[in-house]
Amino acid sequence: MSQPSTGTLLFVGCATLDSIALVQDYPAADSRTIATDFATAGGGPAATAAVAAARAGADAAFAGVLGTDEEGDRIIAGLQAEGVDTSAVLRDPGVKTGASVIVVSKRSESRAIVTRPVPPVQFPTDGRFRELLNAAAWVHADHLGWNALAGIPNLNLSVDAGNPIPNFSPRGVALYVPTVERLQAEYGGNLPVETLLQKAIDDGATAVVATAGADGAWVKSASSEAVHVPATPADIVSTLGAGDVFHGALLAAVAAGLPLVDAAAYAGRIASASCAGLDGRSAIPREIITPVLASNHTPS
């Protein structure tokens, strides 16, 4: 069990502005398709995770790189409205803020994403980012935030490894959260999930939570056996951002002192509820976690 963490949870990586259309079926070439709903909302793995953590009652901050454009302004405003600290965000006039156009199919319960990505995140050696980094109880990175954190010692580090991260190793990562598919790509597709989790532990992760979509998640720490956490049934409008919500809710629960299996169950419930919204954030529940007293700092 983990001891509650009283400091900030710092989320480092990607933020985007998403334009989302809900359709029955994906458009064919040269067609005109009627959408049943449209939305424009903030997205991005680390930024959405920060919102989920804030709605769970955590003191959350986001650090990333945005342009000095209107999209960047709207992203900042959206995060601040959720109570997320944006004081470490860099505004770079030479960068276009990340943006995506997303088509969600009701029939297949899937989505197609066209995105304008942002480059891997880098920060100065001093300044507000370093202040937050030094004071944070936990630091969470997505695939774009990892480069800004790799090699920095003494971080209580959580990593969203759902997307490929070049030259990544889980060594020294306190909370490693890949998909099962990512573990299969790394270690072999024919291995049992329990073996995949153990290999990640053997490679240096303290604890692993591997997500599997509708099949829930698998949880293992260095000191415990693998446990399967079933998915919570969901009324799905869109699964957009559900994995990112899972990451933020999971970290908030771990930081509050919940045992890892209970934290994964909480995160699964919050992520499932978020699927009732077209975008990745509007339907995230505001379900505050009560800190739990415990005896050590390691998730188990």
NUKOLTOR-90580 format. One record per residue (C-alpha): x, y, z. Coordinates in steps of 0.05 Angstrom, whole numbers. Layout:
residues N
<node X="X" Y="Y" Z="Z"/>
...
//
This chain:
residues 300
<node X="0" Y="0" Z="0"/>
<node X="24" Y="71" Z="-14"/>
<node X="30" Y="128" Z="34"/>
<node X="-11" Y="189" Z="13"/>
<node X="29" Y="241" Z="-24"/>
<node X="14" Y="312" Z="-4"/>
<node X="51" Y="348" Z="-61"/>
<node X="33" Y="365" Z="-132"/>
<node X="24" Y="313" Z="-186"/>
<node X="62" Y="340" Z="-247"/>
<node X="40" Y="316" Z="-316"/>
<node X="90" Y="327" Z="-371"/>
<node X="78" Y="320" Z="-445"/>
<node X="25" Y="331" Z="-498"/>
<node X="-34" Y="379" Z="-501"/>
<node X="-78" Y="388" Z="-563"/>
<node X="-142" Y="422" Z="-584"/>
<node X="-189" Y="370" Z="-614"/>
<node X="-246" Y="379" Z="-663"/>
<node X="-291" Y="318" Z="-659"/>
<node X="-348" Y="294" Z="-702"/>
<node X="-396" Y="237" Z="-684"/>
<node X="-422" Y="197" Z="-743"/>
<node X="-457" Y="131" Z="-754"/>
<node X="-405" Y="105" Z="-803"/>
<node X="-338" Y="131" Z="-826"/>
<node X="-342" Y="176" Z="-888"/>
<node X="-326" Y="146" Z="-956"/>
<node X="-283" Y="183" Z="-1006"/>
<node X="-318" Y="243" Z="-1039"/>
<node X="-378" Y="235" Z="-994"/>
<node X="-420" Y="281" Z="-951"/>
<node X="-432" Y="252" Z="-882"/>
<node X="-483" Y="277" Z="-831"/>
<node X="-455" Y="284" Z="-761"/>
<node X="-501" Y="274" Z="-701"/>
<node X="-456" Y="317" Z="-656"/>
<node X="-394" Y="361" Z="-658"/>
<node X="-348" Y="383" Z="-602"/>
<node X="-284" Y="423" Z="-594"/>
<node X="-245" Y="405" Z="-531"/>
<node X="-176" Y="399" Z="-501"/>
<node X="-140" Y="334" Z="-510"/>
<node X="-71" Y="303" Z="-507"/>
<node X="-49" Y="245" Z="-462"/>
<node X="-13" Y="283" Z="-406"/>
<node X="-61" Y="343" Z="-406"/>
<node X="-124" Y="299" Z="-402"/>
<node X="-92" Y="257" Z="-348"/>
<node X="-80" Y="321" Z="-308"/>
<node X="-153" Y="339" Z="-314"/>
<node X="-174" Y="270" Z="-290"/>
<node X="-128" Y="276" Z="-230"/>
<node X="-154" Y="346" Z="-214"/>
<node X="-226" Y="320" Z="-215"/>
<node X="-205" Y="265" Z="-167"/>
<node X="-183" Y="320" Z="-118"/>
<node X="-108" Y="319" Z="-133"/>
<node X="-64" Y="381" Z="-136"/>
<node X="-47" Y="374" Z="-210"/>
<node X="0" Y="413" Z="-256"/>
<node X="14" Y="407" Z="-330"/>
<node X="79" Y="423" Z="-365"/>
<node X="85" Y="423" Z="-441"/>
<node X="101" Y="466" Z="-501"/>
<node X="47" Y="506" Z="-537"/>
<node X="48" Y="558" Z="-591"/>
<node X="29" Y="630" Z="-580"/>
<node X="-33" Y="618" Z="-623"/>
<node X="-108" Y="616" Z="-607"/>
<node X="-106" Y="541" Z="-599"/>
<node X="-54" Y="548" Z="-545"/>
<node X="-96" Y="601" Z="-510"/>
<node X="-157" Y="556" Z="-509"/>
<node X="-118" Y="497" Z="-482"/>
<node X="-90" Y="539" Z="-425"/>
<node X="-158" Y="567" Z="-409"/>
<node X="-189" Y="497" Z="-408"/>
<node X="-136" Y="469" Z="-361"/>
<node X="-140" Y="529" Z="-314"/>
<node X="-216" Y="522" Z="-311"/>
<node X="-204" Y="451" Z="-284"/>
<node X="-157" Y="477" Z="-230"/>
<node X="-95" Y="451" Z="-265"/>
<node X="-32" Y="493" Z="-253"/>
<node X="-4" Y="515" Z="-321"/>
<node X="53" Y="559" Z="-295"/>
<node X="105" Y="512" Z="-325"/>
<node X="76" Y="512" Z="-395"/>
<node X="123" Y="542" Z="-447"/>
<node X="94" Y="586" Z="-502"/>
<node X="139" Y="582" Z="-563"/>
<node X="123" Y="628" Z="-622"/>
<node X="161" Y="580" Z="-668"/>
<node X="115" Y="522" Z="-652"/>
<node X="45" Y="508" Z="-676"/>
<node X="1" Y="482" Z="-620"/>
<node X="-19" Y="410" Z="-627"/>
<node X="-87" Y="399" Z="-658"/>
<node X="-129" Y="340" Z="-681"/>
<node X="-190" Y="326" Z="-724"/>
<node X="-225" Y="264" Z="-699"/>
<node X="-283" Y="224" Z="-729"/>
<node X="-319" Y="178" Z="-681"/>
<node X="-361" Y="121" Z="-709"/>
<node X="-422" Y="101" Z="-668"/>
<node X="-430" Y="35" Z="-705"/>
<node X="-359" Y="9" Z="-692"/>
<node X="-348" Y="47" Z="-626"/>
<node X="-281" Y="69" Z="-654"/>
<node X="-248" Y="133" Z="-678"/>
<node X="-201" Y="158" Z="-733"/>
<node X="-152" Y="213" Z="-714"/>
<node X="-117" Y="262" Z="-759"/>
<node X="-67" Y="301" Z="-718"/>
<node X="-16" Y="357" Z="-722"/>
<node X="35" Y="332" Z="-672"/>
<node X="81" Y="373" Z="-629"/>
<node X="156" Y="358" Z="-621"/>
<node X="183" Y="322" Z="-559"/>
<node X="180" Y="367" Z="-499"/>
<node X="243" Y="402" Z="-474"/>
<node X="251" Y="451" Z="-417"/>
<node X="306" Y="499" Z="-392"/>
<node X="351" Y="475" Z="-337"/>
<node X="321" Y="526" Z="-289"/>
<node X="254" Y="562" Z="-282"/>
<node X="184" Y="542" Z="-262"/>
<node X="187" Y="472" Z="-292"/>
<node X="247" Y="455" Z="-249"/>
<node X="214" Y="484" Z="-187"/>
<node X="152" Y="440" Z="-198"/>
<node X="195" Y="380" Z="-215"/>
<node X="235" Y="386" Z="-151"/>
<node X="173" Y="395" Z="-108"/>
<node X="127" Y="344" Z="-141"/>
<node X="103" Y="283" Z="-103"/>
<node X="96" Y="246" Z="-170"/>
<node X="117" Y="263" Z="-241"/>
<node X="78" Y="232" Z="-298"/>
<node X="103" Y="230" Z="-370"/>
<node X="70" Y="211" Z="-436"/>
<node X="108" Y="191" Z="-498"/>
<node X="127" Y="264" Z="-513"/>
<node X="143" Y="282" Z="-442"/>
<node X="191" Y="224" Z="-429"/>
<node X="251" Y="257" Z="-462"/>
<node X="247" Y="316" Z="-414"/>
<node X="251" Y="269" Z="-354"/>
<node X="296" Y="212" Z="-375"/>
<node X="360" Y="210" Z="-334"/>
<node X="336" Y="259" Z="-280"/>
<node X="349" Y="224" Z="-213"/>
<node X="304" Y="217" Z="-152"/>
<node X="237" Y="225" Z="-188"/>
<node X="175" Y="187" Z="-165"/>
<node X="159" Y="172" Z="-237"/>
<node X="96" Y="148" Z="-272"/>
<node X="99" Y="133" Z="-347"/>
<node X="42" Y="127" Z="-398"/>
<node X="72" Y="77" Z="-447"/>
<node X="11" Y="66" Z="-490"/>
<node X="47" Y="98" Z="-548"/>
<node X="117" Y="76" Z="-570"/>
<node X="173" Y="114" Z="-534"/>
<node X="240" Y="110" Z="-570"/>
<node X="298" Y="85" Z="-526"/>
<node X="251" Y="75" Z="-467"/>
<node X="268" Y="29" Z="-409"/>
<node X="223" Y="20" Z="-348"/>
<node X="283" Y="18" Z="-302"/>
<node X="272" Y="66" Z="-245"/>
<node X="198" Y="77" Z="-263"/>
<node X="155" Y="71" Z="-200"/>
<node X="89" Y="64" Z="-238"/>
<node X="95" Y="37" Z="-309"/>
<node X="29" Y="37" Z="-347"/>
<node X="32" Y="8" Z="-418"/>
<node X="-21" Y="-27" Z="-457"/>
<node X="-19" Y="-103" Z="-460"/>
<node X="-7" Y="-94" Z="-535"/>
<node X="54" Y="-52" Z="-520"/>
<node X="82" Y="-106" Z="-474"/>
<node X="69" Y="-158" Z="-528"/>
<node X="107" Y="-115" Z="-579"/>
<node X="165" Y="-108" Z="-530"/>
<node X="170" Y="-179" Z="-503"/>
<node X="132" Y="-225" Z="-550"/>
<node X="60" Y="-233" Z="-570"/>
<node X="51" Y="-305" Z="-550"/>
<node X="70" Y="-298" Z="-477"/>
<node X="17" Y="-299" Z="-421"/>
<node X="1" Y="-231" Z="-392"/>
<node X="29" Y="-251" Z="-325"/>
<node X="96" Y="-266" Z="-358"/>
<node X="95" Y="-199" Z="-395"/>
<node X="84" Y="-163" Z="-329"/>
<node X="141" Y="-200" Z="-296"/>
<node X="188" Y="-182" Z="-353"/>
<node X="172" Y="-109" Z="-342"/>
<node X="187" Y="-117" Z="-268"/>
<node X="251" Y="-154" Z="-285"/>
<node X="270" Y="-95" Z="-330"/>
<node X="266" Y="-48" Z="-270"/>
<node X="195" Y="-23" Z="-261"/>
<node X="171" Y="-22" Z="-189"/>
<node X="98" Y="-33" Z="-208"/>
<node X="62" Y="-46" Z="-273"/>
<node X="-11" Y="-33" Z="-293"/>
<node X="-23" Y="-59" Z="-363"/>
<node X="-89" Y="-36" Z="-394"/>
<node X="-129" Y="-79" Z="-442"/>
<node X="-190" Y="-37" Z="-461"/>
<node X="-255" Y="-75" Z="-452"/>
<node X="-216" Y="-131" Z="-418"/>
<node X="-197" Y="-85" Z="-360"/>
<node X="-126" Y="-82" Z="-333"/>
<node X="-72" Y="-126" Z="-304"/>
<node X="-35" Y="-104" Z="-241"/>
<node X="31" Y="-128" Z="-213"/>
<node X="84" Y="-100" Z="-166"/>
<node X="152" Y="-127" Z="-150"/>
<node X="125" Y="-156" Z="-85"/>
<node X="59" Y="-185" Z="-107"/>
<node X="27" Y="-233" Z="-157"/>
<node X="-8" Y="-209" Z="-220"/>
<node X="-81" Y="-191" Z="-210"/>
<node X="-134" Y="-180" Z="-264"/>
<node X="-180" Y="-121" Z="-253"/>
<node X="-243" Y="-127" Z="-296"/>
<node X="-269" Y="-69" Z="-337"/>
<node X="-328" Y="-29" Z="-313"/>
<node X="-387" Y="-33" Z="-362"/>
<node X="-397" Y="32" Z="-399"/>
<node X="-450" Y="68" Z="-440"/>
<node X="-403" Y="87" Z="-497"/>
<node X="-410" Y="150" Z="-539"/>
<node X="-335" Y="154" Z="-551"/>
<node X="-273" Y="121" Z="-522"/>
<node X="-232" Y="181" Z="-541"/>
<node X="-184" Y="198" Z="-484"/>
<node X="-208" Y="141" Z="-439"/>
<node X="-137" Y="114" Z="-432"/>
<node X="-111" Y="182" Z="-413"/>
<node X="-166" Y="190" Z="-361"/>
<node X="-147" Y="122" Z="-333"/>
<node X="-75" Y="145" Z="-325"/>
<node X="-94" Y="209" Z="-287"/>
<node X="-144" Y="175" Z="-242"/>
<node X="-96" Y="118" Z="-228"/>
<node X="-40" Y="164" Z="-207"/>
<node X="-87" Y="206" Z="-164"/>
<node X="-111" Y="143" Z="-129"/>
<node X="-40" Y="116" Z="-119"/>
<node X="-17" Y="184" Z="-92"/>
<node X="-76" Y="184" Z="-44"/>
<node X="-52" Y="117" Z="-15"/>
<node X="-100" Y="67" Z="-46"/>
<node X="-71" Y="-3" Z="-57"/>
<node X="-53" Y="-13" Z="-130"/>
<node X="-109" Y="-61" Z="-146"/>
<node X="-160" Y="-14" Z="-115"/>
<node X="-129" Y="45" Z="-152"/>
<node X="-135" Y="8" Z="-218"/>
<node X="-208" Y="-9" Z="-204"/>
<node X="-222" Y="64" Z="-188"/>
<node X="-186" Y="87" Z="-251"/>
<node X="-225" Y="37" Z="-293"/>
<node X="-291" Y="62" Z="-265"/>
<node X="-273" Y="135" Z="-279"/>
<node X="-247" Y="119" Z="-349"/>
<node X="-310" Y="80" Z="-366"/>
<node X="-354" Y="137" Z="-342"/>
<node X="-315" Y="186" Z="-386"/>
<node X="-337" Y="147" Z="-448"/>
<node X="-407" Y="177" Z="-440"/>
<node X="-379" Y="242" Z="-470"/>
<node X="-360" Y="254" Z="-542"/>
<node X="-295" Y="288" Z="-522"/>
<node X="-244" Y="259" Z="-473"/>
<node X="-259" Y="304" Z="-414"/>
<node X="-330" Y="330" Z="-406"/>
<node X="-357" Y="265" Z="-376"/>
<node X="-300" Y="252" Z="-327"/>
<node X="-334" Y="245" Z="-259"/>
<node X="-315" Y="291" Z="-201"/>
<node X="-304" Y="235" Z="-152"/>
<node X="-257" Y="258" Z="-97"/>
<node X="-210" Y="206" Z="-68"/>
<node X="-203" Y="205" Z="8"/>
<node X="-129" Y="195" Z="26"/>
<node X="-113" Y="129" Z="60"/>
<node X="-60" Y="123" Z="114"/>
<node X="-7" Y="72" Z="99"/>
<node X="64" Y="51" Z="116"/>
<node X="109" Y="63" Z="55"/>
<node X="116" Y="99" Z="-11"/>
<node X="117" Y="40" Z="-59"/>
<node X="54" Y="22" Z="-98"/>
<node X="33" Y="-50" Z="-84"/>
//
